[in-house]
Amino acid sequence: MSATAENISGDWGLIAGNGDFPFLVLEGARSRGIEMAVIAIREEASPALERAAKRFHWISLGELSRGIDLLHQEGVKRAVMAGQVKHNKIFSSIRPDWRLAKLLFSLPAKNTDSLIGAVARVLQDEGIELVDSTKFLGPLLPAAGILTRRAPDDGEAADIEYGRKIARQIAGLDLGQTVVVRDRACVAIEAMEGTDETIERAARITGGQRLVVVKVSKPAQDMRFDVPVVGMKTIEVMRRSNATALGIDAGRTLLFDRDSLIRAADDAGIAIQAFAPEAAAAKEKS
């Protein structure tokens, strides 16, 4: 479908969580002539998002029914989920409405794939298609190769190779997508705390020794949600934590503010390499 046809339909919506991701989706959509209706999660989304969108509504995290009603009110037929909703909010004091409570009760497991996959099915039943969250952000998905001036040295490369094997296992279990490695030993594994806190925990454990960070996509990554993201904050956390190299999956990892991020990594002496997920997986099986 052409950008003009998409614009004429006027049926695009954005379900917004935290961070820069929602702003980038709005900007990318506008570059194609699409003005999205925004449903922002009050406990997560930035207040600045309200000023950035022409069609905007707040909902609380537990208000699944109201969110669907607002999407219908705005005539949304296709929606993008952008921005993290921290998994641990499920265990907070937030009270789900009847529809979300019913959905949660029906799930055998409350991991990320199960939760958001179930929401996607509810939206589909309501005539709202959940679309690839990177649809408007192609330039932020790096191709395979060295992204920084400096390539990983031999020790960092060995740690990345080791870390990718471990990270792929935990990602396959939907536990997390990041591991932190030193000398081919796993120092920290991501659970619900997120990438940056995982790196900081590894730094506390090792007392400032050199670290390597590996972030991967899931083996069957659903690009509609939970896509791996690296932003400027992660580079700053790596710099403070003496994490000197980062391995990511090409084509499945979003680099927010990509040019500035690469410059910051170069200034900090951090090496970043993107790997083709399929090729890496095939190599590990051989």
Buried (B, 14 or more C-beta within 10 A) or exposed (E): EEEEEBBEEBBBBBBBBBBBBBBBBBEBBBEBEBBBBBBBBEBBBBEEBEEBBEBBBBBBBBBBBBBBBBBBEBEBBBBBBBBBBBBEBBEEEEEBBEBBEEBBEEEEEEBBBBBBBBBBEBBEEEEBEBBEBBBBBEEBBBEBEEBBEBBBEEBBBBBBBBBBBBBBBBBEEBBBBBBBBBBEEBBBBBBBBBBBBBBBBBBEEBEEEBBBBBBBBBEEBBBBBBBBBBBBBBBEBBBEBBBBBBBBBBBBBBBBBBEEBBBBBBEBEBBBBBBBBEEBBEEEEE
